[in-house]
Amino acid sequence: MLTAVDLKTQIQNNYFVETEIYLLYVGILTSRDMGNSTFILNKDIELPVNEILVTGSPMTTNAAYYSVWQGITVDNRLTLEMQKVIDRYTQLGYTISRKTTDMEHLYWQITW
């Protein structure tokens, strides 16, 4: 049986992954409508979600993801979450990569 802490952690982990996937998809649709074949999701981008502008995403605004991606710290949960995002878009035929400009936060670049 799951403890309350375990359940909360699972819900939060799924929330971060699914939110990241959703925001990437919103960005893909927005970019496509503008005639682009690349979308970058970073900590500063604003995306429209139900008429509300959302800035960044759980993984692009949290420096812990960058730190884990770069091997500065180890957190298997964050590694798995990022891999789930990569796997989802790779399975759909997109090219997705993590990059950085500030050496503190990652951003996603996705092309089609």
C-alpha positions as CSV (number, residue, x, y, z in Angstrom):
1,M,0.0,0.0,0.0
2,L,1.3,3.5,-0.9
3,T,1.9,6.0,1.9
4,A,0.5,9.5,1.5
5,V,4.1,10.8,0.8
6,D,4.6,8.2,-1.9
7,L,1.3,9.0,-3.5
8,K,2.0,12.8,-3.4
9,T,5.5,12.2,-5.0
10,Q,4.0,10.1,-7.8
11,I,1.3,12.7,-8.5
12,Q,3.9,15.5,-8.5
13,N,6.3,13.5,-10.8
14,N,3.6,12.8,-13.3
15,Y,2.4,16.4,-13.1
16,F,5.8,17.7,-14.0
17,V,6.3,15.3,-16.9
18,E,2.8,15.7,-18.3
19,T,3.0,19.5,-17.9
20,E,6.3,19.6,-19.8
21,I,4.9,17.4,-22.6
22,Y,1.8,19.6,-22.8
23,L,3.7,22.9,-23.0
24,L,6.0,21.5,-25.6
25,Y,2.9,20.5,-27.7
26,V,1.3,23.9,-27.3
27,G,4.6,25.4,-28.5
28,I,4.8,23.1,-31.4
29,L,1.3,24.0,-32.5
30,T,2.0,27.7,-32.1
31,S,5.3,27.4,-34.0
32,R,3.6,25.4,-36.8
33,D,0.9,28.1,-37.2
34,M,3.7,30.6,-37.6
35,G,5.3,28.5,-40.3
36,N,8.3,27.3,-38.2
37,S,9.6,23.8,-37.9
38,T,11.5,24.4,-34.6
39,F,10.3,25.3,-31.1
40,I,12.3,26.3,-28.1
41,L,10.8,26.0,-24.6
42,N,12.9,28.0,-22.1
43,K,12.3,29.6,-18.7
44,D,11.3,32.9,-20.3
45,I,8.9,31.9,-23.0
46,E,5.2,32.7,-22.6
47,L,2.7,30.2,-23.9
48,P,-1.1,30.7,-24.0
49,V,-3.0,28.1,-22.0
50,N,-6.7,28.7,-21.8
51,E,-6.2,32.4,-22.4
52,I,-3.6,32.7,-19.6
53,L,0.1,33.2,-20.4
54,V,2.3,30.6,-18.7
55,T,6.0,31.5,-18.4
56,G,8.5,28.7,-18.7
57,S,7.8,25.1,-17.5
58,P,8.5,23.0,-14.5
59,M,11.8,21.7,-16.0
60,T,13.0,24.9,-17.6
61,T,12.5,27.1,-14.5
62,N,13.9,24.7,-12.0
63,A,17.8,24.8,-12.0
64,A,17.8,21.3,-10.3
65,Y,17.0,19.8,-13.7
66,Y,20.0,21.5,-15.3
67,S,22.2,20.4,-12.5
68,V,21.2,16.8,-12.9
69,W,21.4,16.9,-16.7
70,Q,24.9,18.2,-16.5
71,G,25.9,15.6,-13.9
72,I,26.6,18.2,-11.2
73,T,24.1,16.5,-8.9
74,V,22.5,13.1,-9.0
75,D,18.7,12.7,-8.8
76,N,17.3,9.6,-10.5
77,R,13.8,10.9,-10.3
78,L,14.7,14.1,-12.3
79,T,16.7,12.0,-14.7
80,L,13.7,9.7,-15.3
81,E,11.3,12.7,-15.7
82,M,13.5,14.3,-18.4
83,Q,13.9,10.9,-20.1
84,K,10.1,10.4,-20.2
85,V,9.8,13.8,-22.1
86,I,12.5,12.8,-24.5
87,D,11.0,9.4,-25.1
88,R,7.5,10.7,-25.7
89,Y,8.6,13.1,-28.4
90,T,11.2,10.8,-30.0
91,Q,8.5,8.1,-30.3
92,L,6.3,10.7,-32.1
93,G,9.1,11.3,-34.6
94,Y,10.4,14.7,-33.3
95,T,14.0,15.6,-32.7
96,I,14.3,16.9,-29.1
97,S,17.4,18.0,-27.2
98,R,18.3,19.8,-24.0
99,K,20.5,22.9,-24.3
100,T,21.5,25.9,-22.2
101,T,22.5,29.5,-22.6
102,D,23.0,30.6,-19.0
103,M,24.7,27.5,-17.5
104,E,21.9,27.4,-14.8
105,H,18.8,26.3,-16.6
106,L,18.1,23.9,-19.5
107,Y,15.8,24.6,-22.4
108,W,14.2,22.2,-24.9
109,Q,14.7,22.5,-28.6
110,I,12.3,20.4,-30.7
111,T,12.2,20.1,-34.4
112,W,10.0,18.4,-37.0
